[in-house]
Amino acid sequence: MPQQKILFLSVSAGAGHMRAAEALRLTAEAVLPHVETRHLDAMDYVPSAFRKLYTDFYITLISSYPTLWGLLYQRSSEADPNGPMQKLRRAIERLGTGDLRKAINAFAPDAIVCTHFLPAEMLMHEIRRERFTVPVWVQVTDFDLHGMWVIPRMTGFFAASDEIAFRMQANHIETEHIHTTGIPVMPAFTQPQDRRTCAGRFGLDPARQTIMLMGGGAGVGKLDEVAATLMRLEGDFQLVVLAGRNEAALAKLKLLAAEHPGRLFPFGFTNEVPQLMACSDLVITKPGGLTTSECLAMGVPMVVYAPVPGQEERNADYVLEQGAALKAIDLVSLEYRVRQLLAEPQRLARMREHARRLGQPQAAQCVLQIVQAELEGRRPVTGSVEH
């Protein structure tokens, strides 16, 4: 029997979509050794102007104009998918994705999982015109359902939670096509990590209360100011700060760490976030869908800091309602929340239990099991995306 192929398609507009696709690919390598996999970033196959629209423009909006982004997020979610503007948007997308269609054809997958709506919309157009018959799945990567993710003719949808599955039904997606799996996280977040061993690796005290401040892969936010504020708090705790690729922030943090030896531990970009999280009792972070899911998979409660209107606010709402997080709208609010939790260890312990309950560390395996079952239950088909 020919080896089956599963293709994961994503878009590098924010790191979360890419991390979800990569989590699926790495998990597939481990649990489906006889299946060939590949992960393609759609932005590698589009003109530079198109790439700037989807990546640079997005990052600029959420970083510098968050209120405007929130408005656009809501308006675009509510837009009629059959309206002239949405039809025009999809037509422009198709014009810019010819090379992506060629790459898909070259790999000749038996199944496709999209962790962003753009490639799914492009494939929907080909399926509707009966030019593509490979099953296409959509993995939603936030605890929200934006209207652009509601794409007809998909084989199935993977929802982050029961509420998102309910929203899918309300948006006329057939129940049999909806699967509540959670959001896929990297395999390292699903494996047991020994706190003492991990702490020893980083020079941390495993018996000491540990707070982690995350700035994301790009190291966004005024991390040195936040760290300085936290260092002024009373309490016997140590602070781990992840500056990502922000070299300027890391330099400032290292100077600050020299003033607080044994208490402040700054790191640049690292692939050892799961190990550092295993040492942590609380994570302060922006509530992206993937970061939130990683914390929940590790059973670590959060203070979600200054969520951007749109998907971050929806993610924050979810973990707040479920008791796994507190919300801080600014630095003053953050200081107050951390003071609260340091003074009320029982409350922090309850939040940890809620985080463990919500966590779905096996989400990637669940997705792959469903896709594999579909492949085994049907005759293998091939499809070609026309140019």
N, C-alpha and C positions, 0 to 999 in steps of 0.2 A: 504494500500500500504506500503511495507517495507520501512524503513528509508533509504535514500540514503547516500552514504559515498564518501567523497572526500579526497584523500591522497595527501599531499604536500611533495615532496622529494627534499632534498637539500644536500649540501656538505660544511663542515666547513673549506674550503680553502679560508680564508678571510671571513669577517663578512657579506659582502653584500648579498651573496646567501642565507644565513640563515635568514637575516632580511627580504628579499623579501618573503620567504616562510612563515615566522611568520606573516608578514603583511597580507598575504592572509588568513591564518588560523584565525587570530583575526577578520578580516573583515567578513569572512564567519560566525563566531559565532554570529556576530551582525546582518547580513542581511539575513542569511539562517539558522534560528533557528531550522528548521526541518531536517537539513543535519548534519550528524556526520562527524567530520573532525579529521585529525591527521597529524602531521608534524614529519617526520623522517629524521635524519641526517645520510646519508649513511656511514659516518665515524664511527658511533657507531656499525656498523655491519661488519667491515672488520678487518683483522689481523693488529697488531700494525705496522709491517713493511710497509704494504700498506698505513696505515694512515699517517705515517711519510713522505712517498713519496708525498702524495697529500696535506699535510698541512705544516709540518715543512720545507720541501724542498721548497715549494712555498714561504713561508714567508721569508726564508733565501735568496732566489734569489732576491725577490723584495726589500728587506731591504739592502742587502750587495752587490749584483751584478745586479743592475737595468739594465745596458746596456746588459748584457747577457740575462736577462729575456726578454727584448725587442726583441732581436734577436730570441730567442726561440719562443716567441709569434708569430712573423711574419712567421717564417719558418713552425711552426706547423699549422698555419692557411692556408698556401698555399699548404700543403702536400696533395697528392692524397689520398682521403679516402679509395680507394681500393688498395693502395700500400701495400707492404709486412710489412713495419714498423707499419702502422696504424692498419692493421689486427692483428699484434702481440700485439700491445698495447691493443686493445679491448679484445683479448683473455685473456690476463693477468688480465684485469679488471674483466672479468666474473668469473675467478677462485677465485677472492678475495671477491666476493659479494654473496656467497651462503646464508649467514645468512640474508642478506637484502632481498633476494628473499623469504625466509621463512616469514619474517616480513610482507612483502607485502601480501602474501597469507593469513596470519592470520587475517589481517584487512579486506581483501576481498573488496577493493574499487570498486565503480562504475565509478570513473574517477580519473586520476592522473595528477597533475601539477608538473613539474620538474623545479626548479630554478637553476639547474646545469646540464651540459651535461652528466656527468657520469651515473647517474641512467637512463636518457633517452636513452643513447646508449645501456645499458644493456637490457632495455625493448624492444628496437627496434629489438635486436637479437631474443628475444622470439616471438615477433609479426611476424617477417619474417618467423619463423619456425612454425607459426600457433599454438603456444602453449600459447598465451595470446591475449585476444580480448578486454580488457578494453581500452577505449580511453585514450591516453596519450598526454598531452599538454606540450609545452616548453615555459617558460618565460625567455627571454633574459634580463640580468640584467646590461647591459652596453649600451652606445650609440655607439655601434660598433657591428659587427657580425663576430666573430671568426669562422673559418671553422669548428671547432669541434661542433658548435651548429647547423650545417646544418645536421639534422638527418632524414633519410627517414622513412616513415610509421608512422609519428606522426599525430595525429588528427588535431593539429593546433599549430601555433606559435604566441606569443605575442611580438610585437616589441616596442622598446622604443620611436621610432620616425618614421616619414614618410620616412626618408632616410634609416633607417634600414629595414623597410618594402620593400623598393625598392631594397636594397641589397639582401634581401631574394628571391625576384623574380629573380634577376640576378643569384642567386645560385640554380635556378630551383625548388624552392618551389612554389607550385601552389597558385595563387592569392587567391583563395577561402579559403585557409588554413592559411592566414596571417591576423592578427588583430593588428592594431596600437592602443595600450592602454596606453602606458607609462610604467613606472616601479613601481610596488606596493610599497607604503610606509605605515608605521604604522598608525593606525587610528588617533593617537594624532596629526599627522602632517596635517590631513585633517580637523581638527576642529578649529573654530575661537578661537583665544587666545587674551585676552585683555592685551595690553602692560602694562598699569598702574598696573593692578592686578598682573601680572607676575613679573614686576620689584619690586613691594613691597615685594614679597615673597623672593627675593634674595638680598634685600638691595640695589638695583640699582636705579638710578635716571631716571625715565621714560622720562624726557624731555632732557636728555643728549645724545649726539651721542654715540652709543655703537657698538663696534667691538668685534666679537667673533672669537677666535683662537681655532681650533679644532685639536686634535691630534689623533682622532680615539679611539676605545675602548681600544687599547693597549697603547695609549699615545705615539705614535711614533714621532720621530723628536726631535730636541733640543728646546723644548718649552720655557725653561727659557731664552735661548739666544734670541729667537725671541721676547718674551715678553719684555725683557730688551731693545732691539732695539726700539720697538714700544713705550715704555714708555718715550724714549728720544725725541719723536716727539713733536712738538708744536701742540697746539689745545686742545680744551676742550672736551675730549672724555673719555669714560671708556672702559676698556678692560676686557672681560670675557675669561678665558682660561680653556679649558676642557682637563685635563691630563689623562683621562681614568683610567686604572688600573696601570699606571706608578707611583708608590709611590715615587720613587726617584725624578722624575720631579715635582711632587706635592709639596714635601718638599721644593725644591728650589724655586718654585713659591710662596709659602707662605712666605718665607724669603723676596723675592722681593716685595711682596704685602705690607709687613710691611714698606717698604721704600716709598710706594706710596698709602697711605691710601685714600680710597674713589675713587681710579682710577683703581686698578687692583684687579680682583675677580677670584681667582683660584678655580676650582672644580675638584674632582676626578671623578670616574665613577658615572654617574647619569642617571636615566631614565627620567629626566625632560629636555632633550634637546629641545623638541618642545617649552616649556615654555621659556627657555633661548633664543631660536632663535626668539621668538616673541618680545623680547626686543631689538633685534639686527638690526642694519642698514647695516652691512656688515659682511660676514663670510669669514675667511681665512681658507682654508681646502685643503687636498689632494682630487683630483677629482675622488673618487670612484663613481660607478654608483648609489649606493643607497644614499650616502651622497649628491651627486649632485641633485638627484631627490627630496630629503627631503628639500633642500634649495629652489628649484624651487617651490615645493608644498606650501611652506610658503611665497613665493614671496620675498626672500632675495637674493640680488646680492652677488657675490663671487669674491675673489682673489684666484685663484687656484695655489697652492704653490708646486713647484718642482714635477710636475707629473712624475710618473714612465713611461718609454717607454712601449708601449703596450696599454692596455685598458684605463689606466688613461690619456694618451696623447689623445686618441680618444674622451674620455669624455670631456676633456678640450677643444679640438677643437670645439666640438658642442656648448658649452655654450659661447665660445669666439665669434664664428661666429654669434651667435644669439644675441650678445650684452648684455648678462646677467653676464659676468665675465671679469676680466682681468687676465693675467698670470704672475707669478713671478717665474723665474728659480732658483733664489737663494735669500739669505737674503738681499743683496744690492738691487736687483730688487724689492723685497717685500717692502722694506722701501720706494723706489721711488713710487711704485704704491699707497701705502696708503697715502703718501704725496699728490699725485695727487688728490685722491678722497676727502681728507679732505679739499683741497683748491678749489675743484669744486663740490659743493653739487648738482648742476644741473645735472652733469654727473652721479653722484650716483643715483639720482632720476630716470633718464632715464634707468639705469641698473635695478633698482627695477621694473620698468614697464615691461621691457623685461622678467625679471624672472617670474613675475606674468603671463605674456602671455604664457610662456613656461610650467609653472607648470601643472601637471596632477594629482591633489590630489585624484581623484576618480579612479585611475588606477586599484586598487585591486577590486573595485566593478565592473568595466567593465570586467575584466577577469572572475570574478565569474558569471556574467550575461551570458557571452558567454558559459561557461562550463555548466551552469544550462540549458540553452536553448538547448544545444546539448543532455543533458540527457533526457530532456522532449520530445525531438523530435525523440527519438529512443527507441526500446525495450531495457529494462535493460539487460545487458549481464554480465556474470561472466567470469573470467579468472584465470588461475593458472600458476605461473611461475615455471617451472620445475627446478630441482636441478641437 
